[in-house]
Amino acid sequence: MAFQTLLRRSTQLALLASACRQRTPARICPRRRPGRASAVRLLELGPRSLLVAWAARPLTELEQPGQSVEVRFKHQGQRYAFVARSQGRAGRRDAGSTGDRMLELGLPLRVERGERRRHPRLALQTLPPIVATFTHVVDERREFRGRLIELGAGGLRAAVRAAEVGPIHTGDLFWVSLELPDRTTPPERIVRLIHLRPIARADQLALGCRFEAADDPESRDRWLCALEVLARQAGRDQRRGA
């Protein structure tokens, strides 16, 4: 079974259930402290929790209820990651009858592709203006344009005119397409609005978005590669003009 999109929660839970049936190995660590990781196996997905078993020496701090943890695993050739809350050490269950120590986690709010960043974050203010068109996923009539000012493997930032944005809220999903100077048309991406802040002394807003999992996980890299080419060309043009 190939999981082409993770936009639906039902698909995310089906992915976790499949990984549990295969006793998939994973790495678990306290959130924001990736250096302290331990090996586990995904065991059982319940209606309110996820059970994992330690495959090596456990980290005692992860057994503290309420501890925020990050779990990374590989399933069917793809890397995935999620954040969850520890519910403490679990007693033995049929699904975990290996004799290993077990840990119970709350269900994650979201399962995402755990791709490693292969490109640096690009600051684009020095390039010719790159226009991004934002179209609301739910209501296509809600559309606006802005200038792309930064792009990375995790998301993007853009400057938009406050008068053109209309009512949008943190968490809204948008299709984003780019208009590149060389007339190429990279594929659209789905992004989630993370923050919207006013820009000092300007009738503009700084809009920050995070990439969401999409049907084509490689399109992010094609965006970055296309913009890296533009950045190199702009650098050469500036050196010739100096």
Secondary structure as the mmCIF struct_conf table of DSSP 4:
data_model
#
loop_
_struct_conf.conf_type_id
_struct_conf.id
_struct_conf.beg_label_comp_id
_struct_conf.beg_label_asym_id
_struct_conf.beg_label_seq_id
_struct_conf.end_label_comp_id
_struct_conf.end_label_asym_id
_struct_conf.end_label_seq_id
BEND BEND1 ARG A 8 ARG A 8
HELX_RH_AL_P HELX_RH_AL_P1 ARG A 9 ARG A 21
TURN_TY1_P TURN_TY1_P1 GLN A 22 ARG A 23
STRN STRN1 PRO A 25 PRO A 30
TURN_TY1_P TURN_TY1_P2 ARG A 31 ARG A 32
TURN_TY1_P TURN_TY1_P3 PRO A 34 GLY A 35
BEND BEND2 ARG A 36 ARG A 36
STRN STRN2 SER A 38 LEU A 45
BEND BEND3 PRO A 47 ARG A 48
STRN STRN3 SER A 49 TRP A 54
BEND BEND4 ALA A 55 ARG A 57
HELX_RH_3T_P HELX_RH_3T_P1 THR A 60 GLU A 63
BEND BEND5 GLN A 64 GLN A 64
TURN_TY1_P TURN_TY1_P4 PRO A 65 GLY A 66
STRN STRN4 SER A 68 HIS A 75
TURN_TY1_P TURN_TY1_P5 GLN A 76 GLY A 77
STRN STRN5 GLN A 78 ALA A 90
HELX_RH_3T_P HELX_RH_3T_P2 ASP A 94 GLY A 96
TURN_TY1_P TURN_TY1_P6 SER A 97 THR A 98
BEND BEND6 GLY A 99 GLY A 99
STRN STRN6 MET A 102 GLY A 106
HELX_LH_PP_P HELX_LH_PP_P1 LEU A 107 PRO A 108
BEND BEND7 LEU A 109 LEU A 109
STRN STRN7 VAL A 111 ARG A 113
HELX_LH_PP_P HELX_LH_PP_P2 GLU A 115 ARG A 117
BEND BEND8 HIS A 119 HIS A 119
STRN STRN8 LEU A 122 ALA A 123
TURN_TY1_P TURN_TY1_P7 GLN A 125 THR A 126
BEND BEND9 LEU A 127 PRO A 128
HELX_LH_PP_P HELX_LH_PP_P3 PRO A 129 PRO A 129
STRN STRN9 VAL A 131 HIS A 136
BEND BEND10 VAL A 137 VAL A 138
TURN_TY1_P TURN_TY1_P8 GLU A 140 ARG A 141
STRN STRN10 GLU A 143 LEU A 151
BEND BEND11 ALA A 153 GLY A 154
STRN STRN11 GLY A 155 ARG A 161
HELX_RH_AL_P HELX_RH_AL_P2 ALA A 162 VAL A 165
BEND BEND12 PRO A 167 PRO A 167
TURN_TY1_P TURN_TY1_P9 THR A 170 GLY A 171
STRN STRN12 LEU A 173 GLU A 179
TURN_TY1_P TURN_TY1_P10 PRO A 181 ASP A 182
HELX_LH_PP_P HELX_LH_PP_P4 PRO A 186 GLU A 188
STRN STRN13 ARG A 189 PRO A 198
HELX_LH_PP_P HELX_LH_PP_P5 ILE A 199 ILE A 199
TURN_TY1_P TURN_TY1_P11 ALA A 200 ARG A 201
BEND BEND13 ALA A 202 ASP A 203
STRN STRN14 GLN A 204 PHE A 211
HELX_LH_PP_P HELX_LH_PP_P6 GLU A 212 ALA A 213
BEND BEND14 ASP A 215 ASP A 215
TURN_TY1_P TURN_TY1_P12 PRO A 217 GLU A 218
HELX_RH_AL_P HELX_RH_AL_P3 SER A 219 GLY A 241
#
